[in-house]
Amino acid sequence: MVRFIPRLMAPAAVLLACGLAYGQGIDPDILKAQAGTYLVAPEDGASGCRLTLETGEAIGGYSVSGQASCIKPLPALAEAYSWNFDGNGGVILIDATRKVLARFVENEGSPMKTEDGAPLLPIAAPDGVDHLPSVASLAGIWTMQRPNGERLCGVTLNGRVDAEGNAPLSLSGDCAANVARLKLAVWHIEGFGLTLMSLDGSSLGFDMRADGNFDKSKEEGGKPLSLVRR
């Protein structure tokens, strides 16, 4: 099963189809769908801050709250005064003078992120989490198990990333048959999602918990399953 990566912001195609441009009226349903609280954090795993995109009007777009949380980790974003759509499918944060502080651009098949400097991602995050997981932080030995603690397999995530953002993994020799037959060989992270994949197209997706471990994504179906760091 190929895992579906949840969108983090409204897709560009939707915004463009509605004829939206910077400064124009926004369809209320699209506005509500985009509004919400996001962790804005560097892709490399450094600390970020939580901003709430609101639906109330403000100079240059719509109101923003939570800026104080950005003072230390991302001081430039502490000056955010409002947010808006940029007319090209992206979302921008601007200050009180309408200067663009961050432009989040959608890349096909990937979450929205900034393109200048160290990429920043806006993403819905578990409570208490202030940074994105990185390959370096997740590399190591994990246990695949049921919620009751029943061990199904040992999983070692290697930190050597290839050009496509995948890294190798290895399974212990005592894996349960239903795990072994997946022939999982590489892993990939996208936001708070961790996907284990075989070389023939099968995959198993997990979502990060507040404690740093992972539960199998609801989209996968089947019995509950977790990845717990050893």
N, C-alpha and C positions, 0 to 999 in steps of 0.2 A: 504494500500500500504506500503510495506516495503521499507524504504529509502535506496538508494545506497549512501554509504559514498565515496566521491571522493578520489582516491589514491593520496598520497602526494609525493611519489617517485616511480620509476619503480618497479613493483612487482618482488619478488625473482624468481618466476617461469620463467619469461621472461629472466632474466639475466642468470640463470643456464642453460636454454635451449640453449642459445647461446654459452655455454661453456666458459663464461668469468671468468677470474681469475685475482687476483691482479697483475698489471704490464703488462697484455696482452693487445693487441690492442682491442679497443672497436668499435663495429659497429657504424658508424657515426649517423645513425638514432636514436639509443638508447642513444648515447651521447647527441644529440640535445634535445631529449625528457626529459632527466634528468636535463640538464642545465637550469638555470633560477635563479630568486631571491627568496629567502626563508626567512621567519622570523624563526629564531631558538630561541625557547623560552621554559622555564620550564613549565611542565604540570600543576604545581600548581598555575599558573596565575601570577608569577613574571615577571618582564620585561626581554625581550630578545633583540636580535639584528638581523639586516638583512645582509645576506651574498649572494653574487651572485656566483653561480657555473658556470664557463665559459668553453668554449670548447678548448681554447688554451692550449698547452702542457706546463707543468711545472715539476719541480723535484718531482718525485713520483706520477705524475698523470696529473691533469688538473688545470688550474689557478683558483684562488679565489680572489674576491674583496669585499670591504665593511668591512674589519676587524676592522677599526677604530671605527665603531659603537658598537663593542663588548667590548671596553676597560673598560667601567664602569659596564654594566650589567653582562657580561660573559667574564671576562678578559682572561681566558684560551683560548678562541676561537679567541682572538685578535692576537694570534700567528699562526693562520692558514695560510699555505702557498699554499696548493693545496688540491685537493679532488680526490677520485677514488672510483671505485667499489671494494669490498673486496673479490670477488670470491664466496661468499655465499649468494648473493642477498642483501647484505647490502651496505651502502655508508659510507666512512670514510673521516674525515678531518684530515690532517697531517701537521706538522710543517716542517721547512726547513731541519731538520735532519731526516725526515720521521717517527718521533714519532707520533703515533695515538693520536689525541686530543679528538676525539669523533667518536663513531661507531653507526650509525643509523641502527637498525635491524627491519625488518618487522615481525610483529606478525599477524597471520591469522585473517583477518577481522578487523584489527585495523591499524591506521597510523604507519609509521616508528617512532621509538624513541630510545633513548639510554637506556641501561639496568643497567648501574652503577650509583649509587647515585640517585639524583633527576632527573627523566626522562626529556630529552630535545626532542622537536619535531621540525622537519623542515617542514614548511607549507607555502603555498602561502597565503598572508594576505592582507586585505584591506589597502589602503594607510593611513598612520597616526596611525596605530595600532601597539603597541610594546609589546603586551602580549596576551596570550590565555585567553579566558573566563574560569572561574572556576565555580563549583557548588555554592560555597559561594558567588561569585560576581553576579550570575544570580538569586539566590533565591529572591523571592519577588513577587509583584503584577504586572501583565502585562495586556495589552489590545490587543485582537486580532481584527484587523480592516482592512478595505479596504484602498487603497492608498488615497481615498478622505476623509478619516476620519470616514466613517461609521463603527460604533462599532458592532462587531458580538458576542463578548464574553469577559468576564473577566477571566484571567488565573492566578492562584497563584502557583508558583513553590516553592516546599518545598525543604529544603537543606539536608534532611536525606537520605544519599546514601546507597544502599544495596550492597551486595557482587558483583553484576553484573554491578555496576556503574550507576544504575537507581535510581531516586528519585521520590517520589509521587508528584502529582499535583492535583489541584481541579479547577473546572469550576464554574463560577457564575450561579445563577439560571435563568438568563434571556438570555442564549445563543441562537443564531439563530439555527433553527432546523437542518441545514446541519452540524453545528459544534457539537451540542448535540448528534446527532446520532453516532458520531465517538466513543463516550464513552472513551475519553482520560483520562488516569489514572496515567501515569508515564512519566518522561522525562529523556533525556540522552544527554550529550554533547560529541562531538568528534571533536577535533580541533576547527574550527569556525562554526561547524554545530550543530544545536539544533534540536532534534527529540522529538516530543510529541507522545506517544504511548498508545494504549488501551491494555487491558489484553487479547484480542482475536486476536491480530496480526495486526490490522490496525495502521497506523502511518501517521504523517504529519511532513515533514522536512523543516527546515528553515536555511538560511545562514546569518551570522552576517554582518552588515553594519559597515562602519567606525564610525558611531555615537553610536555604541553599541546596537542598535535595530536590528531586524531581518526581512528579507523578505523570503517569501516562496520559496523554492528551485525550480529552473527551471525544474528539473527532475519530480517534482510533477504534472506539467501541471495545467490546470484549471485557474480560475481567480486569479489575484494578491492578496496577503494577507500579512499582516505584524503583527509582535508582537512588541508592543511599551511599554516601561516601564512606569508605572504610578508614 
